[in-house]
Amino acid sequence: MTASEVVRIFFEKVRSGRDPDAAHNYMAECILAHQVTSENEVTVERSPTNYADHVREMIEAYGSFSINIQELLAQDNRVYVKWKQVGTHIGVVDGFLPTGKPIVEIASAVYRVEDGKIIEYWIQIDREGIRIQLERNARA
């Protein structure tokens, strides 16, 4: 399987929330996740199990969300993905009580794949956009 196929199927099955426990089929036992939060770069170690838990947390917060890959580009063992995720605010998110209103997430990441599994990724999420939506929905 090519790197782009691994990442595409990972999105279709795991990241989509359809089968979070399939993460072990597409992720190495230890994945380096490079994240940007409030302009701070942080690297955390993830496992397929805690990634599956993370997806379940998204489902608890946003229900059965939809995810649409808007762009997928591959070069060698690196795959760039830009996506749009739309869910309904049904759980507490960053202190905001559920509003039942839609929340849109725009994000992108570069995944590095070796031996058919994701071993590292660099992700950026429009967290400010999510925060603005949460605040606006809480006031409405």
Backbone torsions as a table, in degrees:
resi	resn	phi	psi	omega
1	MET	NA	136.6	178.0
2	THR	-74.9	164.8	178.4
3	ALA	-59.5	-42.1	-179.2
4	SER	-66.4	-34.9	177.0
5	GLU	-66.4	-42.0	178.1
6	VAL	-57.8	-49.1	-176.9
7	VAL	-68.3	-42.2	179.6
8	ARG	-60.5	-45.8	179.8
9	ILE	-68.7	-37.1	174.9
10	PHE	-55.8	-45.3	178.5
11	PHE	-65.2	-45.3	-177.3
12	GLU	-63.0	-38.0	-174.7
13	LYS	-98.3	-48.8	-170.0
14	VAL	-93.0	-61.7	-174.2
15	ARG	-62.3	-27.1	178.8
16	SER	-70.4	-17.6	-176.3
17	GLY	90.5	-2.4	-178.6
18	ARG	-68.6	-39.6	-178.6
19	ASP	-150.2	70.9	-176.9
20	PRO	-54.8	-33.8	-176.8
21	ASP	-70.7	-9.0	175.7
22	ALA	-77.6	-0.1	-178.9
23	ALA	-53.2	-36.4	-178.4
24	HIS	-63.7	-18.7	177.8
25	ASN	-77.8	-20.3	-172.1
26	TYR	-123.4	-6.9	-177.5
27	MET	-124.2	143.1	174.8
28	ALA	-67.7	169.2	-179.2
29	GLU	-65.5	-28.5	177.5
30	CYS	-134.1	118.3	-178.0
31	ILE	-116.0	134.9	174.1
32	LEU	-89.9	120.1	-179.3
33	ALA	-110.3	109.4	179.0
34	HIS	-93.0	120.7	-174.0
35	GLN	-127.0	150.8	175.3
36	VAL	-113.5	120.5	178.1
37	THR	-130.0	118.4	-179.0
38	SER	49.3	48.3	177.3
39	GLU	69.3	5.1	176.4
40	ASN	-101.5	130.7	177.0
41	GLU	-89.1	128.0	-178.3
42	VAL	-130.7	139.3	174.4
43	THR	-116.9	126.3	177.1
44	VAL	-122.0	153.1	175.3
45	GLU	-92.7	132.4	178.0
46	ARG	-120.4	154.7	172.0
47	SER	-120.2	163.7	175.6
48	PRO	-56.2	-36.1	-179.0
49	THR	-66.7	-47.3	-178.4
50	ASN	-75.4	-21.7	172.5
51	TYR	-68.1	-42.6	177.0
52	ALA	-59.9	-40.7	177.0
53	ASP	-62.3	-40.2	178.3
54	HIS	-60.7	-43.3	178.0
55	VAL	-63.4	-41.2	178.0
56	ARG	-63.5	-35.1	176.2
57	GLU	-63.6	-38.5	176.8
58	MET	-63.5	-39.6	179.2
59	ILE	-65.3	-39.7	177.6
60	GLU	-64.0	-34.3	-178.5
61	ALA	-83.5	-36.8	-171.0
62	TYR	-123.7	9.5	179.4
63	GLY	67.1	-162.6	177.4
64	SER	-75.2	93.0	-175.9
65	PHE	-83.4	160.9	172.8
66	SER	-103.7	148.7	177.4
67	ILE	-134.8	131.6	-177.3
68	ASN	-125.5	117.7	175.8
69	ILE	-73.6	120.0	-179.4
70	GLN	-93.2	-25.6	179.7
71	GLU	-155.5	138.4	176.1
72	LEU	-142.3	117.0	-179.1
73	LEU	-126.6	140.1	-178.8
74	ALA	-129.0	142.0	171.5
75	GLN	-142.5	117.0	-177.1
76	ASP	55.0	-120.2	-176.3
77	ASN	-100.5	15.2	178.6
78	ARG	-115.0	138.1	-177.7
79	VAL	-130.8	124.0	176.6
80	TYR	-95.6	132.7	177.5
81	VAL	-132.5	132.0	170.9
82	LYS	-117.0	133.6	-177.7
83	TRP	-139.5	163.1	174.4
84	LYS	-124.9	125.5	180.0
85	GLN	-116.7	133.1	179.4
86	VAL	-127.2	125.0	177.6
87	GLY	-137.2	-177.0	178.3
88	THR	-115.9	129.9	-176.6
89	HIS	-69.8	92.1	-177.1
90	ILE	-111.9	-6.1	-179.9
91	GLY	-130.5	167.0	178.5
92	VAL	-67.5	128.8	179.2
93	VAL	-129.1	119.1	178.2
94	ASP	49.3	39.6	178.4
95	GLY	85.6	-6.3	179.0
96	PHE	-88.2	123.6	178.2
97	LEU	-68.7	153.4	-178.6
98	PRO	-56.0	138.4	178.9
99	THR	-114.9	-14.6	-176.4
100	GLY	74.8	8.3	-177.8
101	LYS	-100.1	157.5	-179.7
102	PRO	-66.5	147.2	173.6
103	ILE	-130.0	130.7	179.4
104	VAL	-109.9	131.8	175.9
105	GLU	-116.6	129.5	172.8
106	ILE	-113.2	128.7	-176.7
107	ALA	-151.0	165.8	174.6
108	SER	-150.0	157.5	179.3
109	ALA	-155.2	155.8	170.6
110	VAL	-113.6	126.0	-179.3
111	TYR	-108.0	136.5	173.8
112	ARG	-107.1	127.5	-174.6
113	VAL	-117.1	133.1	173.1
114	GLU	-137.1	138.7	179.9
115	ASP	52.0	38.1	175.4
116	GLY	78.2	12.0	-179.4
117	LYS	-137.3	147.7	175.8
118	ILE	-70.3	127.2	179.6
119	ILE	-116.4	-13.4	-176.6
120	GLU	-163.4	148.1	172.3
121	TYR	-151.6	155.4	178.2
122	TRP	-120.8	119.6	-172.0
123	ILE	-125.6	143.3	172.8
124	GLN	-133.1	127.8	-179.7
125	ILE	-121.8	140.1	176.8
126	ASP	-75.6	73.6	-178.5
127	ARG	-66.4	-32.7	177.9
128	GLU	-64.2	-40.3	177.1
129	GLY	-62.4	-39.5	177.7
130	ILE	-65.2	-44.3	-179.7
131	ARG	-60.6	-42.9	179.5
132	ILE	-62.3	-42.3	177.8
133	GLN	-63.0	-42.5	179.3
134	LEU	-61.9	-44.5	179.3
135	GLU	-64.1	-46.3	-179.5
136	ARG	-61.2	-44.2	-179.4
137	ASN	-67.2	-34.1	-179.7
138	ALA	-68.2	-31.0	-179.9
139	ARG	-80.4	-26.1	-174.1
140	ALA	-70.6	NA	NA
